[in-house]
Amino acid sequence: MEQQSSDIDAARDGVPVGVVARRRADRVAELQGQIDRSLSLLRVAVIYGGNKAEEGAVINPTVNPRSWKSYQAVAEVIGPH
């Protein structure tokens, strides 16, 4: 719906819809190129520090209302390289 509204606004403003579509496609292609270049330069690390439920794993436990998420599976898939 938002796409259609944008096209209608562009047509009303005198910009042909085809021009808007080409500009949008060019921006998407540019963004994809930026992502590809960034991925080739970046390094990602996921550190799994252990299971907080194990005895002695946490030095000073606190009350945290947020749920705990373990990144163990992700760290194992990435593994040491």
C-alpha positions as CSV (number, residue, x, y, z in Angstrom):
1,M,0.0,0.0,0.0
2,E,2.8,2.4,0.9
3,Q,4.5,1.7,-2.5
4,Q,1.3,2.4,-4.4
5,S,0.8,5.7,-2.4
6,S,4.4,6.7,-3.2
7,D,3.9,6.1,-6.9
8,I,0.6,8.0,-6.9
9,D,2.3,11.0,-5.1
10,A,5.1,10.9,-7.6
11,A,2.8,10.8,-10.6
12,R,0.8,13.7,-9.1
13,D,4.1,15.7,-8.6
14,G,4.9,15.2,-12.3
15,V,7.5,12.5,-11.9
16,P,6.6,9.5,-14.1
17,V,6.1,6.3,-12.1
18,G,8.7,4.5,-14.2
19,V,11.3,7.0,-13.1
20,V,10.4,6.4,-9.5
21,A,10.6,2.6,-9.9
22,R,14.1,3.0,-11.6
23,R,15.3,5.2,-8.8
24,R,14.1,2.8,-6.2
25,A,15.7,-0.1,-8.0
26,D,19.0,1.8,-8.2
27,R,18.9,2.6,-4.5
28,V,18.3,-1.1,-3.7
29,A,21.2,-2.2,-6.0
30,E,23.5,0.4,-4.4
31,L,22.5,-0.8,-0.9
32,Q,23.1,-4.4,-1.9
33,G,26.6,-3.5,-3.2
34,Q,27.4,-1.7,0.1
35,I,26.3,-4.7,2.1
36,D,28.4,-7.1,0.0
37,R,31.5,-4.9,0.3
38,S,31.0,-4.6,4.1
39,L,30.5,-8.3,4.6
40,S,33.8,-8.9,2.8
41,L,35.6,-6.6,5.3
42,L,33.8,-7.3,8.5
43,R,34.5,-10.1,11.0
44,V,31.7,-11.3,13.4
45,A,32.3,-13.0,16.7
46,V,29.7,-14.7,18.9
47,I,31.0,-15.4,22.3
48,Y,29.2,-18.0,24.4
49,G,30.2,-17.6,28.1
50,G,28.4,-20.6,29.5
51,N,25.0,-21.6,30.9
52,K,23.9,-19.2,33.7
53,A,21.9,-22.0,35.3
54,E,24.9,-24.0,36.1
55,E,26.2,-23.8,39.7
56,G,28.9,-21.2,40.0
57,A,28.5,-19.8,36.5
58,V,27.4,-16.4,37.7
59,I,29.4,-14.6,40.4
60,N,26.8,-12.0,41.4
61,P,23.3,-13.0,40.1
62,T,20.8,-10.2,39.9
63,V,17.1,-10.0,39.1
64,N,16.7,-9.4,35.4
65,P,13.1,-9.2,34.1
66,R,14.2,-9.9,30.6
67,S,14.4,-13.5,29.3
68,W,17.9,-15.0,29.0
69,K,19.0,-16.0,25.5
70,S,21.8,-18.4,24.9
71,Y,24.0,-17.9,21.8
72,Q,25.6,-21.3,22.2
73,A,24.1,-22.8,19.0
74,V,25.2,-19.8,17.0
75,A,28.7,-19.8,18.5
76,E,29.0,-23.5,17.7
77,V,28.0,-23.0,14.1
78,I,30.5,-20.2,13.6
79,G,33.1,-22.1,15.5
80,P,36.8,-21.3,15.7
81,H,38.3,-20.3,12.4
